[in-house]
Amino acid sequence: MFVWSKVYTLQYPALNTLRMKIALLEDDTAYHEVIIDMLNELGHTNIRCFTSIKEMEESNKISEIDVLVADYFLGQGSTVSDLFKSNLIPKRTKVLVLTNYFEDAVYDELSRLRKVFFLKKSLDRLEFKNALETTINSNFHIDPVASFESRFYVKVGSALKPIDIDDIVYLEVDGKYVNVHLFDKKSYPIRSTLTDLNDKLSSKFIRVHSGFIVNLDFIESVALNDRFIMINDREIPFSRTYKDK
């Protein structure tokens, strides 16, 4: 369940023009106030708070999160690593992990799963400001053309829904449509040909069959003899024509 943070007076309105959607994942609700106060001082008020991974799983707004600020240990034996393994958080979402366990082993574990900004939980306002702004400025280049080109727009009812290309796991031909399958196992039909879509995708997408394009970032294994790719718990066939790729 989402819990909106209370509304604060803006201190730095210029930063708020970024309109970043920030999620805070922390099981200590008292520490929520500490982080929210620092975010407010930096001009960010679009904040949603969670106390557990389960709360995030029950939300239908996760795909909209731009920045996640998370504690490493989340209670009941779970850690933010469990969240990363679930593929719940979109790849485009940037992550700051705060922890009292500021150790190589913890950092190495997280780095194998996700690129994160790793910080001590005892950080001060200036350290937090530096970490947040470095993350935003290095990864959220505001370019309207690039932003448009990095998304598809699919029709859902009478509305258009943007989906980030980096969140696409694979595309599958379905008659006159192409079904776009996302990491959260949702799918959306686009009236197009696979060839036309292939021309709009980056080099990390490859055609493996007349009916399939896959995102290399999500491949779990490749069965060479049986000619299929395991991706997002599904067997995607690849044909001899595309085997060399």
N, C-alpha and C positions, 0 to 999 in steps of 0.2 A: 504494500500500500504506500502510495506517495504521501509524504508529509511536507507540505510547503513550509519553507522557513518564514519566520516573521519578516515584515517589511522594515527596512532600515533606511535612514537618510543617506543619500549618496555623498561620498566624500570626493570621488574622482570620476566625474561624469564622462570624461573622455574615454576611459577604458570601457565604460558600459556600452559604447557604440559597437563593440564586438558582439554583444548579445549572446555570449556564451551560455549554453545550458550546462550547468554543473550539477553533478550528483555527488553526494557525500555518503560513503558507506562506513559506518562506525557503530559498534555496539554500545559504546559509552555515550549516552545522550548528553551528559554534561560536557563532553569534549566537542559535541556538535556546536555548542555556543562559541567555543574558542575559535573553531575554523570559520564559522559563519561570520563572526565579528571581523576576522582578517579578510575574508572575501568581500565583505561590505566596504571595508576601508579601501579596497582596490576597485570598487565600483560595480561589483557583481551582486545581483539580487535574485537572478533566475536560478535558484538553488532548490534541489529536492533531496530530502534526507531519508536514508534507509538504515535500519539497524541489523539487517541480516541479508544473506544471499537469497533466502526464501522470499523476502519482501521484494527484492529486485526481480525474481523470477515471476512473481505474480503481477508485476507491472506491465503495461502495454506501451510504455513510453521509452523503453530502454534505447531503442534505435535513434532517438533524438538527442541523446547525451553527447556533448562535445568533450567534456573533461570529467573524469572520475577521480575524486580524492578518496582514498580508501586506507583504512587501517590494515595491517598485515594479518594479525590475529583477530578473528571475528566471533569467538566464543563457540562452545560446544565442539571444539576440536577442528573447526573449519578455518581456512585461511583464504586470502585473496587469490592464491594459486588455484583453489577449487573453483573460484569464479571464472578464471581464465580458461581452465580446462573445459568448462561447460559451453564455451563459445557464445555466452550470453551477451557479452559486450562487443559491439561492432569494432572492426579493426581500425576504423577511422577515429574512434574515441581515444583521447590521450589520457594517460594515467599517471597520477602522483600517488605513491605509496608512502604512508607515514608509519613508523614503527619504533618501538623501544628495543627491538632486536636488530640493531644496525650492524649486521655481520655479513661477511663475505658469502657464507653459505646461503643465507636468505636472499641476498642480492642475486647470486648465481642461479638459484632456483627460479626466481621471478624472470630473470633475463632469458632463460631457456623457453619461457612461455610467452613473454610479451616484453616489448620495450617500455620501460617505466622510468620515471624520475623518482629516485630512492632518497628518502629524507628521514632524519631523526624526528621523533614525535615531539621532542622538546624544542623544536625550532622556534625562532622568534619571527616577528612580523616581516622584517626585511628579508630573511632567508626564504620565507614563504612567498613573498612578492617576487623575488628573483626566480624561484623555481617555477611559479605559475606563469610569469611573463615569458620566461625562456621557452617553456613548453608551448605556449600559445604562438609566440612569434616565430618559432622555428618550424612549426607544423601546421599552422593555420594561415597560410598566405592568402590574403583576400584578393582573389582574381575572379571576377564574375564569369569570364569566358571559361576558365579552367573549372570553376564550380559547376557550370552548366554541363560541360563535357564529361564531368566525372559522375554524372547521374543519368538515370533513365527516368522517364515519367510514365507511369502506368495508370490506366483508368480503373478506378474502383468506384462502382456505382456511377454517380454523376460528378465525381471529383477526380483530380489528378494527384497521384501520390508519387513523390520522389523516392527513388531507391539508389543508394550509393553503389557504384560499380564494384568497389572493393568488398562489398558484402555479398556479391553474387558468387555462389558456389559452382553452379553449372547451369547451362541453358539447354533446353530439350524441345525438339520440334514436336508440335501437336497439330497436325493438319495445316490450316492457314495461319496458325499462331505459333509463337515460341514461348514456352513456359520458362520464366526466370525463377530459379530456385535460390533462396537465400540461406545464410548460415543458420538462421533460426527455424529452418525447415518450412517457412512460408513460401508460397509461390504465386507468381502473377503472370497472366498471359499478355503478350504484346503481339499485335497484328503486324508481323514482319517476317522476313525470311532470315534463316540462320546466317546466310552469307552477308546480308546487309548489316546485321548486328556485329558480326565478326570484324567487319571493317572499322567499327567504332570502338572496339575494345583494345586494351593495351596488350603488350607482348606476353604478359603472364597468362593470358587466355589462349588456349590452343584447341583447334578442332581435332577431335579424336575419332569422329564417326560422322556419317552423313546427317545424323540426327542429334549430335551432341557437341557442345563446347564446354570445356572445364577450366576452372581457375586453378592454376598450379599450386597456389598457396594452401589449398584445402585437400590436396591429394594425400590419402592415408597410406596407400600401397598400390602397386601395379602387379597384376598377375600376368606375366608374360606368356605363359603357355595357354592359359585359359582366356587370354585377351580381354581382360576387364580391369577397370580402375575402381578401387574402393574410395568413395568420397562421400562424406556426410552420411555414413551407414548405408550407402547404396552402391550396387555394382553397376558401373557405367561401361558399356562395351566399347572397345576401340577396334577399328577395322585395319586390315593389312595396308590399305591405302595411306593411313596416317600413322602407322607403327613407327616409322623412322623418327617422327617428331618426338 
